[in-house]
Amino acid sequence: DAKTTQPPSMDCAEGRAANLPCNHSTISGNEYVYWYRQIHSQGPQYIIHGLKNNETNEMASLIITEDRKSSTLILPHATLRDTAVYYCIVRVVDSSYKLIFGSGTRLLVRP
Amino acid sequence: GAVVSQHPSWVICKSGTSVKIECRSLDFQATTMFWYRQFPKQSLMLMATSNEGSKATYEQGVEKDKFLINHASLTLSTLTVTSAHPEDSSFYICSASPGHENTEAFFGQGTRLTVV
């Protein structure tokens, strides 16, 4: 399973962009990068995923480097409700498609 | 988005008893469901993959006789913690997936189990 590396914690000011990096240097060509977040005592919430192209949805943007060895999740205008643990996951491509969580990045959005 | 519902949200049980947790996909059929456990200040740890109509696949170190998983239909998987002990107290989370690498997995709200 491809491993991901994320900084343990980050902070940003409310209203500013939050850029969360993730390294996945052992990713295989057919493995997708998924981002989830978990607010305290809740189940993880899906944010976005991608294979090699940059992706954007109503929550965030995902920038994947050309060699696919790293990616960045961008929350364009962070709010206090975005304070959470953010997980970058490389999804296993076998019959299960299971998600293996790493330690994630604890993002604190400051007022 | 799709909804996965877990029940109960929290449960307190006595040592030695068994507890069943249900995970339902409300608006899609899930051929595969996953069960995770999370201790305070730690990440989610995958316990097992639940496959509809067949035996669950357990991750290394997870006791299959203690954590019984049944996936009897395409919308329901259950996790039974048998002979619970205080060290089994944890946050248990399920997720469901239509079974495609390009489709997100959806998570339940979690069940907090406290064994006294």
Contacts between the chains, C-beta under 8 A, distances in Angstrom:
chain1	res1	chain2	res2	distance
A	30	B	101	7.6
A	31	B	101	7.8
A	32	B	101	5.6
A	32	B	102	6.4
A	34	B	104	6.9
A	36	B	107	7.7
A	38	B	44	7.8
A	41	B	91	7.2
A	41	B	110	7.1
A	41	B	112	7.4
A	42	B	109	6.1
A	42	B	110	6.5
A	43	B	4	7.7
A	43	B	6	7.5
A	43	B	93	5.1
A	43	B	95	7.6
A	43	B	107	3.7
A	43	B	108	5.2
A	43	B	109	5.0
A	43	B	110	4.9
A	44	B	44	7.1
A	44	B	93	7.4
A	44	B	95	7.7
A	44	B	107	4.7
A	45	B	107	7.3
A	46	B	1	7.2
A	46	B	104	4.4
A	46	B	105	7.5
A	46	B	106	6.9
A	46	B	107	7.8
A	49	B	102	7.7
A	49	B	104	6.3
A	51	B	102	7.6
A	87	B	43	7.4
A	91	B	101	5.7
A	93	B	101	5.3
A	96	B	32	6.1
A	96	B	49	4.9
A	96	B	57	7.1
A	97	B	32	6.9
A	97	B	97	5.9
A	97	B	99	6.2
A	97	B	100	6.8
A	97	B	101	5.1
A	97	B	105	7.5
A	98	B	34	5.9
A	98	B	46	6.3
A	98	B	49	5.7
A	99	B	34	7.2
A	99	B	46	7.6
A	99	B	95	7.2
A	99	B	105	5.7
A	100	B	46	6.1
A	101	B	36	7.6
A	101	B	43	4.8
A	101	B	44	4.3
A	101	B	45	7.6
A	101	B	46	7.5
A	102	B	43	6.5
A	103	B	43	5.2
A	104	B	43	6.1
